Each structure stands twice: as structure tokens, then as C-alpha cells.
Amino acid sequence: MSTAHEPQDTITKHPVATLLIDTEHGDRIGYVMGHEGPYVQLRPPGGGTEWDASPDRLRPADAKEALRARLTERNREGRLMATPPTADRSPSPECALAENPGYEHLHTSCRQTTDIPLPHAVGILLQPRCGCTCHSRRKVGQS
């Protein structure tokens, strides 16, 4: 039996992780993160601050918009993976030997002045740059 005082829950709840377009906020695209009161909480692809959207001003993302969202996420992942590690770098063999008396001249023989990435890989180094402090005292490419 239905009464006139039933809670108004006629608005369809969008499932979490659904990609939607918020037409109220300039066609902003976002994933459903949850529901808070009458609003749907959305987060932009690739991360960011959630915002509240009115359910009646949302529409599903079309194929082109979904592709744009996936591309945004991939680009963000690539930038995160390309961030150099914060771990201490060890010196090259030349610079390690140059720490000993009589071998100081070997610092100029070190060629590991830049990171060498593994071809066709993101965020993986084939050869990390030398961690010796002498490279900050001399210019790269100087022999």
C-alpha cells in the first residue's frame, strides 16, 4: 500500500564508477564516487577534487568523452611513472674510484650525467645517472 508521505527516492542512483557528464558545471566529466543526500559526488578522470552534482543535471558520457577520460588517466599515470625516484643514487665506477687519493682526475671521465631510459618503457631506467656530487660542480658534457 502506497502513502502520500513516502520518502521521495524516485531519482535513479548512478552506480559508483559510472562515467557521467555534469551539464550544470560546464559539461564537466567525472566518475561517480558516491551519493551524499540528494547529490552525486563526482571526481575528474585522473584524480582531483570531488564535487557535488545534481542527479537531474547528469547524463552518461558518450564514447568520445569516455575515450577522452581514459586518455587523461593514462597521461597522468605516465607522468607519475616518469617521475624520477627519490632514492639516493650511487656514483658511477669512475666517480667511486675518483674518491681515492691520486684518482681525482677520473671524475672528468664519468659519462653517466643523465638517466638513460629503457626504450619503449615508461619509468624504467636502463642506466641511472651518477649520484656523485661532482657533477653539480662541473657542467654536463665538460671533459
DSSP file (Angstrom, degrees, kcal/mol; ACC not computed):
  #  RESIDUE AA STRUCTURE BP1 BP2  ACC     N-H-->O    O-->H-N    N-H-->O    O-->H-N    TCO  KAPPA ALPHA  PHI   PSI    X-CA   Y-CA   Z-CA
    1    1 A M              0   0    0      0, 0.0     2,-0.4     0, 0.0     0, 0.0   0.000 360.0 360.0 360.0 134.0    0.0    0.0    0.0
    2    2 A S        -     0   0    0      4,-0.0     2,-0.3     2,-0.0     0, 0.0  -0.792 360.0-162.7-103.3 138.4    1.4    3.4   -1.0
    3    3 A T    >   -     0   0    0     -2,-0.4     3,-1.0     1,-0.1     0, 0.0  -0.794  29.3-121.4-116.5 162.7    1.0    6.5    1.0
    4    4 A A  T 3  S+     0   0    0     -2,-0.3    -1,-0.1     1,-0.2    -2,-0.0   0.615 107.7  61.5 -75.8 -11.9    1.5   10.1    0.0
    5    5 A H  T 3  S+     0   0    0      2,-0.0    -1,-0.2     3,-0.0     3,-0.1   0.123  70.5 131.6-104.3  21.3    4.2   10.6    2.7
    6    6 A E  S <  S-     0   0    0     -3,-1.0    -4,-0.0     1,-0.1     2,-0.0  -0.417  70.6 -93.0 -68.3 148.4    6.7    8.1    1.3
    7    7 A P        -     0   0    0      0, 0.0     2,-1.5     0, 0.0    -1,-0.1  -0.356  39.4-114.2 -61.6 142.3   10.3    9.4    1.0
    8    8 A Q        +     0   0    0      1,-0.1     3,-0.2    -3,-0.1    -3,-0.0  -0.638  60.0 144.1 -83.5  93.5   11.0   10.8   -2.4
    9    9 A D        +     0   0    0     -2,-1.5    -1,-0.1     1,-0.1     4,-0.1  -0.282  26.0 119.7-121.8  43.1   13.6    8.4   -3.7
   10   10 A T        +     0   0    0      2,-0.1     2,-0.4     0, 0.0    -1,-0.1   0.644  44.5  99.5 -85.9 -14.2   12.4    8.3   -7.3
   11   11 A I  S    S-     0   0    0     -3,-0.2     2,-0.2     1,-0.1    45,-0.0  -0.595  81.7-118.2 -75.6 128.8   15.7    9.6   -8.7
   12   12 A T        -     0   0    0     -2,-0.4     2,-0.5     1,-0.1    -1,-0.1  -0.466  23.4-129.8 -67.6 129.9   17.8    6.8  -10.0
   13   13 A K        -     0   0    0     -2,-0.2    -1,-0.1    -4,-0.1    22,-0.0  -0.709  18.8-131.5 -82.2 127.5   21.1    6.4   -8.2
   14   14 A H        -     0   0    0     -2,-0.5     3,-0.1    20,-0.1     4,-0.1  -0.625  29.0-110.0 -76.9 133.5   24.0    6.2  -10.6
   15   15 A P    >   -     0   0    0      0, 0.0     3,-1.6     0, 0.0    17,-0.3  -0.289  39.2 -93.2 -63.4 148.2   26.3    3.2   -9.7
   16   16 A V  T 3  S+     0   0    0      1,-0.2    17,-0.2    17,-0.1     3,-0.1  -0.331 111.7  27.3 -58.7 142.4   29.8    4.0   -8.3
   17   17 A A  T 3  S+     0   0    0     15,-2.9     2,-0.3     1,-0.3    -1,-0.2   0.459  85.1 139.6  79.2   6.7   32.5    4.2  -11.0
   18   18 A T    <   -     0   0    0     -3,-1.6    14,-2.1    14,-0.1     2,-0.6  -0.632  54.1-127.4 -77.8 137.4   30.0    5.3  -13.7
   19   19 A L  E     +A   31   0A   0     -2,-0.3    42,-1.7    12,-0.2     2,-0.3  -0.772  39.2 172.3 -88.9 121.3   31.4    8.0  -16.0
   20   20 A L  E     -AB  30  60A   0     10,-3.0    10,-2.4    -2,-0.6     2,-0.5  -0.862  31.6-129.5-129.9 160.8   29.0   10.9  -16.2
   21   21 A I  E     -AB  29  59A   0     38,-3.2    38,-1.8    -2,-0.3     2,-0.9  -0.952  16.2-146.2-110.9 128.1   28.8   14.5  -17.6
   22   22 A D  E > > -AB  28  58A   0      6,-3.5     6,-1.4    -2,-0.5     5,-0.8  -0.820  15.2-176.7 -95.4 100.9   27.7   17.3  -15.3
   23   23 A T  G > 5S+     0   0    0     34,-2.4     3,-0.7    -2,-0.9    -1,-0.2   0.697  78.6  63.6 -72.8 -19.1   25.8   19.7  -17.5
   24   24 A E  G 3 5S+     0   0    0     33,-0.6    -1,-0.2     1,-0.2    34,-0.1   0.789 104.6  46.6 -73.9 -27.8   25.3   22.1  -14.7
   25   25 A H  G < 5S-     0   0    0     -3,-0.7    -1,-0.2    32,-0.2     3,-0.2  -0.332 134.1 -75.5-112.9  48.7   29.0   22.7  -14.4
   26   26 A G  T < 5S-     0   0    0     -3,-0.7    -3,-0.2     1,-0.2    -2,-0.1   0.867  87.2 -58.8  68.4  39.2   30.0   23.3  -18.0
   27   27 A D  S   <S-     0   0    0     -5,-0.8    -4,-0.2     1,-0.2    -1,-0.2   0.871  79.5-179.0  57.0  40.1   29.9   19.6  -19.1
   28   28 A R  E     -A   22   0A   0     -6,-1.4    -6,-3.5    -3,-0.2     2,-0.4  -0.478  18.4-137.5 -68.4 140.8   32.5   18.5  -16.6
   29   29 A I  E     +A   21   0A   0     -8,-0.2     2,-0.3    -2,-0.2    -8,-0.2  -0.816  34.5 150.3-103.8 141.5   33.3   14.8  -16.8
   30   30 A G  E     -A   20   0A   0    -10,-2.4   -10,-3.0    -2,-0.4     2,-0.4  -0.994  42.0-110.6-165.2 159.6   33.6   12.7  -13.7
   31   31 A Y  E     -AC  19  43A   0     12,-3.0    12,-1.8    -2,-0.3     2,-0.4  -0.757  41.9-108.2 -93.8 140.9   33.3    9.2  -12.2
   32   32 A V  E     + C   0  42A   0    -14,-2.1   -15,-2.9    -2,-0.4    10,-0.2  -0.549  38.5 173.3 -68.7 125.2   30.7    8.6   -9.6
   33   33 A M  E     -     0   0A   0      8,-3.4     2,-0.3     1,-0.4    -1,-0.2   0.622  58.3 -56.0-105.6 -21.9   32.4    8.3   -6.2
   34   34 A G  E     - C   0  41A   0      7,-1.1     7,-2.8   -19,-0.1    -1,-0.4  -0.982  52.6 -86.5 168.0-172.2   29.2    8.1   -4.0
   35   35 A H  E     - C   0  40A   0     -2,-0.3     2,-0.5     5,-0.2     5,-0.2  -0.994  26.7-175.3-130.9 133.6   26.0    9.8   -3.1
   36   36 A E  E >   - C   0  39A   0      3,-2.1     3,-2.1    -2,-0.4    -2,-0.0  -0.932  63.3 -51.9-132.9 108.1   25.5   12.4   -0.3
   37   37 A G  T 3  S-     0   0    0     -2,-0.5    -1,-0.0     1,-0.3     0, 0.0  -0.437 122.0 -18.6  61.7-131.4   22.0   13.5    0.4
   38   38 A P  T 3  S+     0   0    0      0, 0.0    -1,-0.3     0, 0.0     2,-0.2   0.506 123.0  88.9 -83.6  -1.9   20.4   14.5   -2.9
   39   39 A Y  E <   -C   36   0A   0     -3,-2.1    -3,-2.1    15,-0.1     2,-0.5  -0.596  67.7-136.6-102.8 157.3   23.7   14.9   -4.7
   40   40 A V  E     -CD  35  53A   0     13,-2.7    13,-2.4    -5,-0.2     2,-0.6  -0.928  22.8-136.7-104.8 131.6   26.0   12.6   -6.7
   41   41 A Q  E     -CD  34  52A   0     -7,-2.8    -8,-3.4    -2,-0.5    -7,-1.1  -0.805  25.4-172.6 -93.4 125.1   29.7   13.0   -5.8
   42   42 A L  E     -CD  32  51A   0      9,-2.9     9,-2.3    -2,-0.6   -10,-0.2  -0.859  12.8-162.7-117.5 150.6   31.9   13.0   -8.9
   43   43 A R  E     -C   31   0A   0    -12,-1.8   -12,-3.0    -2,-0.3     7,-0.2  -0.998  28.8-112.5-129.8 136.2   35.7   13.0   -9.3
   44   44 A P    >   -     0   0    0      0, 0.0     3,-1.8     0, 0.0   -14,-0.2  -0.286  42.8 -90.3 -66.0 151.8   37.5   14.0  -12.5
   45   45 A P  T 3  S+     0   0    0      0, 0.0    25,-0.1     0, 0.0   -16,-0.1  -0.342 115.7  28.1 -58.7 140.6   39.4   11.3  -14.5
   46   46 A G  T 3  S-     0   0    0     -3,-0.1     2,-0.1     2,-0.1    24,-0.0   0.446 127.6 -76.3  84.9   0.1   43.0   11.1  -13.4
   47   47 A G    <   +     0   0    0     -3,-1.8     2,-0.3    -4,-0.1    29,-0.0  -0.222  69.8 132.2  99.9 169.4   42.1   12.3   -9.9
   48   48 A G        -     0   0    0     -2,-0.1     2,-0.3    -5,-0.1    -2,-0.1  -0.872  59.5 -27.5 138.1-170.9   41.3   15.6   -8.3
   49   49 A T        -     0   0    0     -2,-0.3     2,-0.1    -6,-0.1    -7,-0.0  -0.589  59.4-125.7 -81.8 132.9   38.8   17.1   -6.0
   50   50 A E        -     0   0    0     -2,-0.3     2,-0.3    -7,-0.2    -7,-0.2  -0.365  26.2-165.4 -70.4 154.5   35.3   15.7   -5.9
   51   51 A W  E     -D   42   0A   0     -9,-2.3    -9,-2.9    -2,-0.1     2,-0.4  -0.971  20.8-113.8-139.1 157.8   32.3   17.9   -6.4
   52   52 A D  E     -D   41   0A   0     -2,-0.3     2,-0.4   -11,-0.2   -11,-0.2  -0.738  32.8-172.6 -92.2 137.3   28.6   17.5   -5.8
   53   53 A A  E     -D   40   0A   0    -13,-2.4   -13,-2.7    -2,-0.4     5,-0.1  -0.966  28.7-112.9-130.7 146.2   26.3   17.4   -8.8
   54   54 A S    >   -     0   0    0     -2,-0.4     3,-2.0   -15,-0.2   -30,-0.2  -0.642  24.3-137.4 -75.2 128.1   22.5   17.4   -9.1
   55   55 A P  G >  S+     0   0    0      0, 0.0     3,-1.3     0, 0.0    -1,-0.1   0.816 102.4  58.9 -58.3 -31.6   21.4   14.0  -10.4
   56   56 A D  G 3  S+     0   0    0      1,-0.2    -2,-0.0   -45,-0.0     0, 0.0   0.576 103.0  53.9 -76.3  -6.6   18.9   15.6  -12.8
   57   57 A R  G <  S+     0   0    0     -3,-2.0   -34,-2.4     2,-0.0   -33,-0.6   0.140  92.3  95.8-109.5  17.4   21.7   17.5  -14.5
   58   58 A L  E <   +B   22   0A   0     -3,-1.3   -36,-0.2   -36,-0.2   -38,-0.0  -0.813  46.0 178.5-108.6 148.3   23.8   14.4  -15.2
   59   59 A R  E     -B   21   0A   0    -38,-1.8   -38,-3.2    -2,-0.3    -2,-0.0  -0.979  37.1 -93.5-140.9 155.5   24.0   12.4  -18.4
   60   60 A P  E     -B   20   0A   0      0, 0.0   -40,-0.2     0, 0.0     2,-0.2  -0.357  45.0-108.1 -66.2 148.0   26.0    9.4  -19.4
   61   61 A A        -     0   0    0    -42,-1.7   -42,-0.1     1,-0.1     2,-0.1  -0.547  31.8-131.8 -74.0 139.7   29.3   10.0  -21.2
   62   62 A D     >  -     0   0    0     -2,-0.2     4,-2.4     1,-0.1     5,-0.2  -0.261  34.0 -90.4 -82.3 179.9   29.3    9.1  -24.9
   63   63 A A  H  > S+     0   0    0      1,-0.2     4,-2.2     2,-0.2     5,-0.2   0.880 126.4  50.3 -61.2 -40.9   32.1    7.0  -26.5
   64   64 A K  H  > S+     0   0    0      1,-0.2     4,-2.1     2,-0.2    -1,-0.2   0.911 112.3  46.6 -65.7 -42.3   34.2   10.1  -27.4
   65   65 A E  H  > S+     0   0    0      2,-0.2     4,-2.1     1,-0.2    -2,-0.2   0.873 111.2  52.1 -67.9 -37.2   34.0   11.5  -23.9
   66   66 A A  H  X S+     0   0    0     -4,-2.4     4,-2.3     2,-0.2    -2,-0.2   0.891 109.4  49.9 -65.2 -39.2   34.9    8.1  -22.3
   67   67 A L  H  X S+     0   0    0     -4,-2.2     4,-2.4     2,-0.2    -2,-0.2   0.908 109.0  51.9 -64.8 -41.8   37.9    7.9  -24.6
   68   68 A R  H  X S+     0   0    0     -4,-2.1     4,-2.1     1,-0.2    -2,-0.2   0.896 109.5  50.5 -60.8 -40.4   39.0   11.4  -23.5
   69   69 A A  H  X S+     0   0    0     -4,-2.1     4,-2.1     2,-0.2    -2,-0.2   0.918 110.5  48.2 -64.7 -44.0   38.6   10.3  -19.9
   70   70 A R  H  X S+     0   0    0     -4,-2.3     4,-2.5     1,-0.2    -2,-0.2   0.890 110.7  51.7 -64.6 -37.9   40.8    7.2  -20.4
   71   71 A L  H  X S+     0   0    0     -4,-2.4     4,-2.6     2,-0.2    -1,-0.2   0.904 107.9  52.0 -65.0 -40.9   43.4    9.3  -22.2
   72   72 A T  H  X S+     0   0    0     -4,-2.1     4,-2.0     1,-0.2    -2,-0.2   0.919 111.1  47.7 -59.2 -44.4   43.5   11.7  -19.3
   73   73 A E  H  X S+     0   0    0     -4,-2.1     4,-2.4     2,-0.2    -2,-0.2   0.914 111.8  49.3 -64.8 -43.1   44.1    8.9  -16.9
   74   74 A R  H  X S+     0   0    0     -4,-2.5     4,-2.5     1,-0.2    -2,-0.2   0.909 110.1  50.9 -63.2 -42.6   46.8    7.3  -19.0
   75   75 A N  H  X S+     0   0    0     -4,-2.6     4,-2.1     1,-0.2    -1,-0.2   0.904 110.7  49.0 -62.6 -40.7   48.6   10.6  -19.3
   76   76 A R  H  X S+     0   0    0     -4,-2.0     4,-2.3     2,-0.2    -1,-0.2   0.918 110.5  50.5 -65.0 -42.7   48.5   11.1  -15.6
   77   77 A E  H  X S+     0   0    0     -4,-2.4     4,-2.5     1,-0.2    -2,-0.2   0.909 109.6  51.7 -60.1 -41.5   49.8    7.6  -15.0
   78   78 A G  H  X S+     0   0    0     -4,-2.5     4,-1.9     1,-0.2    -1,-0.2   0.896 109.1  49.4 -63.2 -40.8   52.7    8.3  -17.4
   79   79 A R  H  X S+     0   0    0     -4,-2.1     4,-0.5     2,-0.2    -1,-0.2   0.892 112.1  48.6 -65.9 -38.4   53.6   11.5  -15.7
   80   80 A L  H >< S+     0   0    0     -4,-2.3     3,-0.7     1,-0.2    -2,-0.2   0.906 113.0  47.0 -67.2 -40.8   53.6    9.7  -12.3
   81   81 A M  H 3< S+     0   0    0     -4,-2.5    -1,-0.2     1,-0.2    -2,-0.2   0.816 108.5  56.0 -70.3 -29.4   55.7    6.8  -13.6
   82   82 A A  H 3< S+     0   0    0     -4,-1.9    -1,-0.2    -5,-0.2    -2,-0.2   0.571  79.1 111.9 -81.6  -7.7   58.2    9.2  -15.3
   83   83 A T  S << S-     0   0    0     -3,-0.7     3,-0.1    -4,-0.5    -3,-0.0  -0.494  78.5-113.4 -65.9 126.2   58.9   11.0  -12.0
   84   84 A P        -     0   0    0      0, 0.0    -1,-0.1     0, 0.0    -2,-0.1  -0.296  35.5-101.4 -62.4 145.1   62.5   10.2  -11.1
   85   85 A P        -     0   0    0      0, 0.0    -3,-0.0     0, 0.0     0, 0.0  -0.288  18.6-139.6 -64.2 151.4   62.8    8.1   -7.9
   86   86 A T        +     0   0    0     -3,-0.1     3,-0.1     2,-0.1    -3,-0.0   0.479  65.5 115.8 -91.2  -2.4   63.8    9.9   -4.8
   87   87 A A  S    S-     0   0    0      1,-0.1     2,-0.1     0, 0.0     0, 0.0  -0.280  79.4 -91.5 -66.3 152.9   66.2    7.2   -3.6
   88   88 A D        -     0   0    0      1,-0.1     2,-0.4     0, 0.0    -1,-0.1  -0.376  40.1-134.6 -63.6 140.7   69.9    8.1   -3.3
   89   89 A R        -     0   0    0     42,-0.2    -1,-0.1    -3,-0.1    41,-0.1  -0.794  13.8-129.6 -98.7 140.6   71.8    7.3   -6.5
   90   90 A S        -     0   0    0     -2,-0.4    41,-1.4     1,-0.1    42,-0.2  -0.569  29.9-102.4 -86.2 153.9   75.1    5.6   -6.3
   91   91 A P        -     0   0    0      0, 0.0    -1,-0.1     0, 0.0    39,-0.1  -0.327  37.5-102.3 -72.7 157.5   78.2    7.0   -8.0
   92   92 A S     >  -     0   0    0      1,-0.1     4,-2.5    20,-0.1     5,-0.2  -0.247  38.4-101.8 -67.5 165.2   79.5    5.6  -11.3
   93   93 A P  H  > S+     0   0    0      0, 0.0     4,-2.2     0, 0.0     5,-0.2   0.889 124.0  52.5 -58.0 -38.3   82.6    3.3  -11.1
   94   94 A E  H  > S+     0   0    0      1,-0.2     4,-2.0     2,-0.2    12,-0.1   0.941 112.5  43.3 -62.6 -46.7   84.8    6.3  -12.3
   95   95 A C  H  > S+     0   0    0      2,-0.2     4,-0.5     1,-0.2    -1,-0.2   0.842 111.4  54.8 -70.0 -32.7   83.5    8.6   -9.6
   96   96 A A  H >< S+     0   0    0     -4,-2.5     3,-0.8     1,-0.2    -1,-0.2   0.922 112.6  43.0 -64.8 -42.8   83.7    5.9   -6.9
   97   97 A L  H >< S+     0   0    0     -4,-2.2     3,-1.9     1,-0.2    -2,-0.2   0.844 105.3  64.5 -69.8 -33.6   87.4    5.3   -7.8
   98   98 A A  H 3< S+     0   0    0     -4,-2.0    -1,-0.2     1,-0.3    -2,-0.2   0.619  85.8  73.4 -67.7 -11.6   88.0    9.1   -8.0
   99   99 A E  T << S+     0   0    0     -3,-0.8    -1,-0.3    -4,-0.5    -2,-0.2   0.673  83.6  85.3 -73.0 -16.2   87.2    9.3   -4.3
  100  100 A N  S X  S-     0   0    0     -3,-1.9     3,-1.9    -4,-0.2     4,-0.1  -0.634  96.7 -94.8 -87.4 144.4   90.6    7.8   -3.6
  101  101 A P  T 3  S+     0   0    0      0, 0.0    -1,-0.1     0, 0.0    -2,-0.1  -0.292 110.8  23.8 -57.2 136.1   93.7    9.9   -3.5
  102  102 A G  T 3  S+     0   0    0     -4,-0.1     3,-0.1    -3,-0.1    -4,-0.1   0.276 110.7  73.9  92.6 -10.3   95.6   10.0   -6.8
  103  103 A Y    X   +     0   0    0     -3,-1.9     3,-2.2    -6,-0.2     4,-0.2   0.211  53.7 114.8-117.3  13.3   92.5    9.2   -8.9
  104  104 A E  G >   +     0   0    0      1,-0.3     3,-1.7     2,-0.2     4,-0.3   0.803  67.2  68.4 -56.0 -31.2   90.6   12.6   -8.6
  105  105 A H  G >  S+     0   0    0      1,-0.3     3,-1.2     2,-0.2    -1,-0.3   0.682  81.7  76.6 -63.9 -17.4   91.0   13.1  -12.4
  106  106 A L  G X> S+     0   0    0     -3,-2.2     3,-1.3     1,-0.3     4,-0.5   0.677  73.9  78.2 -70.6 -15.7   88.6   10.3  -13.1
  107  107 A H  G X4 S+     0   0    0     -3,-1.7     3,-1.1     1,-0.3    -1,-0.3   0.883  90.8  55.1 -57.4 -35.3   85.7   12.4  -12.2
  108  108 A T  G <4 S+     0   0    0     -3,-1.2    -1,-0.3    -4,-0.3    -2,-0.2   0.655  99.9  61.2 -73.5 -13.7   86.0   14.0  -15.6
  109  109 A S  G <4 S+     0   0    0     -3,-1.3     2,-0.3    -4,-0.3    -1,-0.2   0.576  76.7 111.7 -86.7  -9.9   85.8   10.6  -17.3
  110  110 A C    <<  +     0   0    0     -3,-1.1     3,-0.0    -4,-0.5    -3,-0.0  -0.479  37.7 175.9 -69.5 127.4   82.3    9.9  -15.9
  111  111 A R        +     0   0    0     -2,-0.3     2,-1.6     1,-0.1     3,-0.4   0.336  53.0  99.9-111.0   3.0   79.7    9.9  -18.7
  112  112 A Q        +     0   0    0      1,-0.2    18,-3.8    17,-0.1    -1,-0.1  -0.399  39.5 129.5 -88.5  60.6   76.7    8.9  -16.6
  113  113 A T        +     0   0    0     -2,-1.6     2,-0.3    16,-0.2    -1,-0.2   0.540  66.4  36.7 -94.2  -7.6   75.4   12.5  -16.4
  114  114 A T  S    S-     0   0    0     -3,-0.4     2,-0.2    14,-0.1    16,-0.1  -0.965  88.6 -99.8-138.9 157.1   71.8   11.8  -17.5
  115  115 A D        -     0   0    0     -2,-0.3    -2,-0.0    13,-0.1    10,-0.0  -0.547  29.7-148.1 -71.9 140.1   69.3    9.0  -17.0
  116  116 A I  E     -E  127   0B   0     11,-3.0    10,-2.5    -2,-0.2    11,-1.9  -0.940  16.7-146.4-111.6 109.9   69.1    6.6  -19.9
  117  117 A P  E     -E  125   0B   0      0, 0.0     8,-0.3     0, 0.0     5,-0.1  -0.385  21.8-105.6 -75.8 153.1   65.5    5.2  -20.1
  118  118 A L    >   -     0   0    0      6,-2.8     3,-1.5     1,-0.1     6,-0.2  -0.644  49.4-103.7 -71.6 126.8   64.7    1.7  -21.3
  119  119 A P  T 3  S+     0   0    0      0, 0.0    -1,-0.1     0, 0.0     3,-0.1  -0.235 100.0   7.4 -57.8 140.3   63.4    2.1  -24.9
  120  120 A H  T 3  S+     0   0    0      1,-0.2     2,-0.3    -3,-0.0    -2,-0.0   0.707 108.7 107.3  62.4  24.4   59.6    1.7  -25.2
  121  121 A A    <   -     0   0    0     -3,-1.5     2,-0.6     3,-0.2    -1,-0.2  -0.967  63.1-136.2-129.9 148.2   59.1    1.6  -21.4
  122  122 A V  S    S-     0   0    0     -2,-0.3     3,-0.1     1,-0.2   -40,-0.1  -0.910  83.6  -4.6-107.4 122.7   57.7    4.3  -19.1
  123  123 A G  S    S+     0   0    0     -2,-0.6     2,-0.5     1,-0.2    -1,-0.2   0.580  98.6 117.8  80.0  10.1   59.5    5.0  -15.8
  124  124 A I        -     0   0    0     -6,-0.2    -6,-2.8    -3,-0.1     2,-0.5  -0.950  51.8-149.5-114.3 125.7   62.1    2.2  -16.2
  125  125 A L  E     -E  117   0B   0     -2,-0.5    -3,-0.0    -8,-0.3   -10,-0.0  -0.791  16.1-168.9 -97.8 132.0   65.8    3.2  -16.4
  126  126 A L  E    S+     0   0B   0    -10,-2.5    -1,-0.2    -2,-0.5   -11,-0.0   0.868  89.9   6.8 -76.2 -41.8   68.3    1.2  -18.3
  127  127 A Q  E    S-E  116   0B   0    -11,-1.9   -11,-3.0   -13,-0.0    -1,-0.3  -0.926  77.4-144.9-144.4 114.3   71.1    3.3  -16.7
  128  128 A P        -     0   0    0      0, 0.0   -13,-0.1     0, 0.0   -14,-0.1  -0.456  32.3 -99.6 -76.7 154.7   70.6    5.8  -13.9
  129  129 A R        -     0   0    0      1,-0.1   -16,-0.2   -16,-0.1   -14,-0.1  -0.297  49.4 -85.4 -68.5 158.8   72.7    9.0  -13.8
  130  130 A C        -     0   0    0    -18,-3.8    -1,-0.1     1,-0.1   -41,-0.1  -0.376  28.6-149.8 -65.6 139.7   75.6    9.1  -11.5
  131  131 A G        +     0   0    0    -41,-1.4   -42,-0.2    -3,-0.1    -1,-0.1   0.299  54.0 125.9 -94.4   8.9   74.8   10.2   -8.0
  132  132 A C    >   -     0   0    0    -42,-0.2     3,-1.0     1,-0.1     4,-0.2  -0.412  62.1-136.2 -70.6 142.6   78.2   11.8   -7.3
  133  133 A T  T >> S+     0   0    0      1,-0.2     3,-1.1     2,-0.1     4,-0.5   0.609  93.0  82.0 -74.5 -10.8   78.1   15.4   -6.2
  134  134 A C  H >> S+     0   0    0      1,-0.2     4,-1.0     2,-0.2     3,-0.9   0.785  79.4  67.4 -65.3 -24.5   81.0   16.3   -8.5
  135  135 A H  H <4 S+     0   0    0     -3,-1.0    -1,-0.2     1,-0.3    -2,-0.1   0.760  95.1  55.0 -70.3 -23.0   78.5   16.6  -11.4
  136  136 A S  H <4 S+     0   0    0     -3,-1.1    -1,-0.3    -4,-0.2    -2,-0.2   0.694 106.2  53.5 -78.8 -17.8   76.9   19.7   -9.8
  137  137 A R  H << S+     0   0    0     -3,-0.9     2,-0.3    -4,-0.5    -2,-0.2   0.684 112.5  43.7 -89.0 -19.5   80.4   21.3   -9.7
  138  138 A R  S  < S-     0   0    0     -4,-1.0     2,-0.1     4,-0.0     3,-0.1  -0.909  91.6-103.0-125.1 155.6   81.1   20.8  -13.4
  139  139 A K    >   -     0   0    0     -2,-0.3     3,-1.8     1,-0.1     2,-0.1  -0.460  41.7-100.6 -77.5 146.3   79.0   21.4  -16.5
  140  140 A V  T 3  S+     0   0    0      1,-0.3    -1,-0.1    -2,-0.1     3,-0.1  -0.424 110.1  24.8 -63.6 136.0   77.4   18.4  -18.2
  141  141 A G  T 3  S+     0   0    0      1,-0.3     2,-0.3    -2,-0.1    -1,-0.3   0.247  89.8 127.9  92.1 -11.5   79.4   17.5  -21.4
  142  142 A Q    <         0   0    0     -3,-1.8    -1,-0.3     1,-0.1    -4,-0.0  -0.627 360.0 360.0 -78.4 132.9   82.6   19.0  -20.0
  143  143 A S              0   0    0     -2,-0.3    -1,-0.1    -3,-0.1   -35,-0.1   0.413 360.0 360.0 -97.5 360.0   85.6   16.6  -20.1
